[in-house]
Amino acid sequence: MGSECTWASFLPTGLGCCSRSTRNSKMVSSPVVTKMQAIMQKEMVREFLAEFMSTYVMMVFGLGSVAHMVLGEKFGSYLSVNLGFGFGVTMGVHMAGNISGAHMNAALTFTNCVLGRMSWKKFPVYILGQFLGSFLASATIYCLFYSAIIQFSGGHLTVTGPTATAGIFATYLPEHMTLWRGFLDEVIVTGILQLCLFAITDKENNPALQGTQALVIGILIVVIGLSLGMNTGYAMNPSRDLPPRFFTFIAGWGIQVFRARDWWWVPVVAPLLGAYLGAIVYLVFIGFSIPRRPQILENSMKYEDRRTPVLPKTMANPPTTPTPVSVSPANRPSVRTVPPLSDSIHLEHF
């Protein structure tokens, strides 16, 4: 009993080695975990992950609702697609709203950079997160609905026709629309989206109540889809359309996803223009006309008399007897007092 016993001494040699290696790995992994936490807490990394996760969630709900409408007549409808994308946006805003702003849309990110509300150096970080999240969401929906896609299409992945399934992932121009009418439609619809988003979030106007912004934005997406979505599928978002299109290109649908009526570039370019125009319209017609609260600057400048006093000239031979000098009222110098400035300066700030 004099020797000290441990549980490791009763274990086989292999298990004892494993236990020691486990303890050592924990000791080694501690600095690694600390370093990983430091990396994850960097602003750029947090915003990248926030945009990635929020876009992924939005696209999974949105594309899943489209898959139900296309593949199962009893399980989905156009209304369910709008609800899927709308509440997908709501969940995305809840997930990343206080981290990155939950843009989930390259057009909104572009507009914020152009207006100076966000640094351009963050633009590629946001876009990369959005594109990656959208691409992986497309892969997720493809895996979940693979059997249904193959059964519905008969094993032929097509872009057009009665058994086309590419529309589950990206938007395509319908027969009743021309290319440039579709371009104009995307510009207007995205402009309305940006216009309403500014109204919802403008604290100086009549914003959504605190805690309800995510729900109100989701309802906005539903309303846009129900009222303006028939012509082009209301992409309004390069991050929603381009990454899924790339996925279908490599997943078996082929180059036709880019050649079909030469539509692929419109959901990329038109939303950028539309979001910028919508922001300008709001700022010109609404934002600039709202009376802004004046801000008071603390520790403002106080009046200081910086006049240099005029010293009397020194004379080499001063008189022994002072000579009285009389000054008439007409020749008396006038002294004008300068009123002090107020302690605070009011600035109108927009």
MONOR-V778348 format. One line per field, one symbol per residue. ss: DSSP state (2 for helix, 1 for strand, 0 for the rest). A space follows every 10 residues. Layout:
# MONOR-V778348
ss->???
This chain:
# MONOR-V778348
ss->0000002222 0022222222 2222222222 2222222222 0022222222 2222222222 2222222222 2000000222 2222222222 2222220000 0000022222 2222000002 2222222222 2222222222 2222022222 2220000000 0000022200 0000000022 2222222222 2222222222 2000000000 0022222222 2222222200 0000000222 2222222222 2220022222 2200022222 2222222222 2222202220 0000110000 0000000000 0000000000 0000000000 0000000000 0000011000
